[in-house]
Amino acid sequence: MDKIDFKKREQVFYNPKKVSIVEIPSMQFLAIRGVGDPNTSAAFKQAITTLYAVAYKIAMAWRKGYEIPNFYPYVMPPLEGLWTSTTRPDGDLDKAQLVWQIMLRQPEFVDDTVLAWAKTQVDRELALDAIELIEQTDGLVVQAPHRGSFDTEQATFTEMETFALAQGYRPVMRQYHHREIYLSDARKTSPENQRVVLRLFIEKV
């Protein structure tokens, strides 16, 4: 059986070619929340390690003989993150004040029972108490591809805001300011070649 690849099946969500307005349906994720500079925070790095460790155990459960009802093989979805800040900066962003929720999308057959089993299969020193299975609906968003350093994202956000306003929409702050979907591995890719999908939540003006 071929593996389901969400990036290919739902390209409008994962591979936008230009700034666009789309409706994002409800999806479920393994997620961990935290605060701090992602470049220096040990908790952020451990969160990513924990997410992948648990997610891979779920994806490979059949190898352990663990049967998940309605299971189908799938390609590991890209890492995603929701971001905001504890303060509204007047100048340069203080990354130590960043509030994040880092996550990996999960197929619909993953439930709390599956998550509980997967947690028993990984290193107990990981952030297992922090990981949760959540459902989220981004709803109406303006999204765009961004290529380059994370520090240059503001130019893309400005382009997105301008586009949304021209279409009769405006950005709206929810619990988080925006979503990022990481199409390249930041640990293995130079800053100028990073590929990210950026999303801002919007509403009708």
C-alpha positions in Angstrom: 0.0 0.0 0.0 1.3 3.4 -0.9 2.0 5.9 1.9 -0.4 8.9 2.2 1.6 12.1 1.9 -0.4 15.0 3.3 1.9 17.5 1.6 1.0 16.0 -1.8 -2.6 15.3 -1.1 -3.3 18.8 0.2 -0.9 20.9 -1.8 -3.1 24.0 -1.4 -2.3 23.9 2.4 1.4 22.9 2.2 2.8 24.2 -1.1 1.4 27.6 -1.9 3.1 29.2 -4.9 2.0 32.7 -4.0 0.1 34.7 -1.4 -3.4 33.4 -1.2 -6.5 33.2 1.0 -7.7 29.7 1.9 -9.9 28.0 4.4 -8.0 25.5 6.6 -10.2 22.7 8.0 -9.9 21.0 11.4 -6.8 18.9 11.9 -5.3 17.0 14.8 -1.7 17.3 16.1 0.8 16.1 18.6 1.8 19.4 20.3 4.0 20.8 23.1 3.8 24.4 24.4 6.5 26.6 25.7 8.2 30.0 26.0 11.6 31.2 25.0 14.1 31.7 22.2 14.0 28.7 19.9 17.6 29.2 19.0 18.8 28.7 22.6 16.0 27.1 24.6 16.7 23.6 25.7 13.0 23.1 26.2 12.3 23.9 22.6 14.9 21.5 21.3 13.6 18.8 23.7 10.0 19.4 22.5 11.0 18.7 18.9 12.9 15.6 19.9 9.9 14.4 21.9 7.4 15.0 19.2 9.4 13.1 16.6 10.1 10.3 18.9 6.5 9.7 19.7 5.2 10.4 16.2 7.6 7.8 14.7 6.5 5.2 17.2 2.9 5.8 16.1 3.8 5.7 12.4 5.8 2.4 12.8 3.5 0.8 15.4 2.8 -2.1 13.0 6.4 -3.2 13.2 5.9 -3.7 17.0 2.7 -5.7 16.3 0.6 -2.9 17.8 -2.7 -2.8 15.8 -4.3 0.6 15.4 -7.9 0.5 14.0 -8.2 2.1 10.5 -4.4 2.5 10.3 -2.8 3.4 7.0 0.9 4.1 6.2 1.8 7.7 5.8 4.7 10.0 5.3 5.7 12.0 8.4 4.1 15.5 8.0 6.3 18.6 8.3 6.9 20.2 11.7 4.6 23.2 12.4 4.6 26.0 15.0 2.2 28.6 16.3 3.9 31.7 17.5 3.2 34.9 19.5 5.0 36.9 22.2 4.5 37.9 25.8 5.0 41.5 24.8 4.3 43.6 21.8 7.8 44.8 20.6 8.2 48.4 19.6 11.5 47.6 17.9 13.5 44.4 17.5 11.7 41.3 18.7 13.0 39.9 22.0 13.1 36.2 21.1 13.3 35.2 24.8 9.6 36.4 25.0 8.4 34.2 22.3 5.4 31.9 23.1 5.3 28.8 21.0 3.3 25.6 20.3 5.3 23.2 18.2 3.5 20.3 16.6 3.2 17.5 14.1 0.0 16.7 12.3 -1.5 13.2 13.0 -3.9 11.0 10.9 -7.5 10.8 12.2 -6.9 7.2 13.6 -4.6 8.5 16.3 -6.4 8.9 19.6 -5.4 9.2 23.3 -5.1 5.4 23.6 -2.6 5.3 20.7 -0.7 8.3 22.2 -0.5 6.6 25.6 0.9 3.4 24.0 3.5 5.4 22.0 4.7 7.2 25.1 5.6 3.9 26.7 7.8 3.1 23.8 10.2 6.0 24.0 12.9 7.4 26.4 11.2 8.4 29.7 13.6 11.4 30.0 11.8 13.1 27.1 9.1 15.7 27.7 6.3 13.1 27.7 4.2 14.9 30.3 4.1 18.0 28.1 2.9 16.3 24.9 -0.8 16.3 24.0 -3.1 15.3 21.2 -5.1 18.4 20.1 -7.5 19.4 17.4 -7.2 22.8 15.8 -9.0 24.7 13.1 -7.1 27.6 11.5 -10.1 28.6 9.5 -9.8 31.5 7.2 -6.1 32.5 6.6 -3.8 34.4 4.3 -0.8 32.3 3.6 2.4 32.6 1.6 5.7 30.8 0.9 8.7 32.3 2.5 12.3 31.4 1.5 15.1 32.7 3.6 16.1 33.3 7.2 13.4 33.4 9.8 14.6 36.9 10.7 13.4 38.1 7.3 9.8 36.9 7.7 8.5 40.3 8.4 8.8 41.3 4.7 6.6 38.4 3.8 4.1 39.1 6.6 3.8 42.7 5.3 3.1 41.4 1.8 0.4 39.0 3.2 -1.3 41.8 5.2 -1.3 44.1 2.1 -2.8 41.3 0.0 -5.5 40.5 2.6 -6.5 44.1 3.0 -6.9 44.5 -0.8 -9.3 41.5 -0.8 -11.4 43.0 2.0 -9.8 41.1 5.0 -7.7 42.0 7.9 -5.3 40.0 10.2 -6.9 39.0 13.5 -5.0 38.0 16.7 -6.1 34.7 18.2 -4.3 32.8 21.0 -1.3 33.0 18.7 -0.2 35.5 16.1 0.7 33.2 13.2 1.5 29.7 12.1 4.6 28.4 10.4 5.0 25.2 8.5 8.6 24.1 8.1 9.3 22.5 4.7 13.0 22.3 5.3 15.1 21.1 8.2 16.6 24.1 10.0 19.3 22.0 11.4 20.5 21.0 7.9 19.6 24.0 5.7 21.4 27.3 5.5 19.3 30.3 6.6 19.0 31.7 3.1 17.5 28.4 1.8 15.0 27.8 4.5 11.5 27.1 3.2 8.5 28.0 5.3 4.8 28.4 4.8 3.5 31.4 6.8 -0.1 31.9 7.8 -2.0 34.8 9.4 -5.5 34.4 10.7 -7.9 36.8 9.0 -11.5 38.1 9.1 -13.7 40.2 6.9 -13.3 44.0 7.3 
